[in-house]
Amino acid sequence: MEKFSVIGLMSGTSGDGLDIAHCSFTRDSFWSFELLKCQTITFPLDLEKDLMKAHLLSSIELQLLDVRLGKWMGMAVKEFCADLPEKPMAVCSHGHTVFHQPEKGLSLQIGNGYWLAQKSEIPVLNDFRMKDISLGGQGAPLVPIGDRLLFSDYDFCLNLGGISNISMEVKGERKAFDCTPFNGLFNHFAQKLGAAYDDNGKWAAEGQVNPGLLDELNSLPYYQKSGAKSLGREDLQADFLPILERSKIPTKNLLATLSAHFAFQIAKIIRTSQSSVDSKVLITGGGAYHQTFIRDLKKELHSQTEIVIPKRELIEFKEALIFGFLGVLKMCEENNCLASVTGAREDSSGGTWYDYRPSQGR
């Protein structure tokens, strides 16, 4: 039996804070996990603003933000770990995505690994995407290896973060891809109504679905692609926001239409991929609290399809947990990225190691 204690870090595209999870992984005949301590730390307001416009910064401004975020994350981890009985083996960090353009060989996540290691005083693993991209893959999604090894009881694992993504077994291979935008668009329009997000989807519930806009969204080219595919902030700005903003319909109607659109697209994926109508779908991420979307999804699915909303810790920290797991697999020199998911030439083990050695002094 092998046991690993690590910190998993996740900063999503919705920019609502840093998820920190202290995780324990045990390998006997199979892998199991325990979430020991979890916390979401809100970004300082000035850092949040700079992260949300990071894609517009000059090269030197972006480098400075990379260092600044790495330092802040490191200090947050050090404070988080202060009362732990023993120091974790590593910090496994997704970083904060600024650019994701795999067709150009690029995916950039900031949060400097050297500074993160120095400030946390723990070795760091990050940069999990670029090796897969160098092998011809999308560098995303990365979570499916964790879904396969930690959540095999479920037919589908659906994560609803800034972007929605799904993972499933198809004829013995793990398949996964980004489904739709999600909180990245929901939050954008909720902010026009004066809140950071639409709490429980209440505003969406008060709106009316606009059939014309719904048809236009469902006709976007992204939904005609098959196989490995992924979405980034650039896609939301280039393809989705222009359609939504020129529609000129009331904001609550926009939110209602987005909910119906996301439910239609995600349900279509599940219906066409499930081997039986009594499948189990695990839903995690902040969107699991969006009751209007959950209602819309149930309406689109077969009644026998079971939608499972787990406990709060797993809803909010599953991605941080799995990035911790990706780090453990890397430490074990095992593959942590599946070519069947990303479209790469082969499976691989991604991640860059940043050691930490305390100063010895004189």
RALINJO-V241306 format. One record per run of one state. SS is the DSSP state (A for helix, B for strand, O for the rest). FROM is the first residue (numbers start at 1). TO is the last residue. If there is no record, write none. Layout:
# RALINJO-V241306
SS & FROM & TO
SS & FROM & TO
This chain:
# RALINJO-V241306
O & 1 & 1
B & 2 & 11
O & 12 & 17
B & 18 & 27
O & 28 & 30
B & 31 & 41
O & 42 & 44
A & 45 & 52
O & 53 & 53
A & 54 & 56
O & 57 & 58
A & 59 & 80
O & 81 & 89
B & 90 & 101
A & 102 & 104
O & 105 & 105
B & 106 & 110
O & 111 & 112
A & 113 & 120
O & 121 & 123
B & 124 & 126
O & 127 & 129
A & 130 & 134
O & 135 & 143
A & 144 & 150
O & 151 & 155
B & 156 & 160
O & 161 & 162
B & 163 & 170
O & 171 & 172
B & 173 & 181
O & 182 & 182
A & 183 & 193
O & 194 & 198
A & 199 & 206
O & 207 & 210
A & 211 & 218
O & 219 & 220
A & 221 & 224
O & 225 & 232
A & 233 & 246
O & 247 & 250
A & 251 & 273
O & 274 & 279
B & 280 & 284
O & 285 & 285
A & 286 & 289
O & 290 & 290
A & 291 & 300
O & 301 & 305
B & 306 & 309
O & 310 & 311
A & 312 & 331
O & 332 & 336
B & 337 & 337
O & 338 & 338
A & 339 & 342
O & 343 & 347
B & 348 & 348
O & 349 & 351
B & 352 & 354
O & 355 & 362
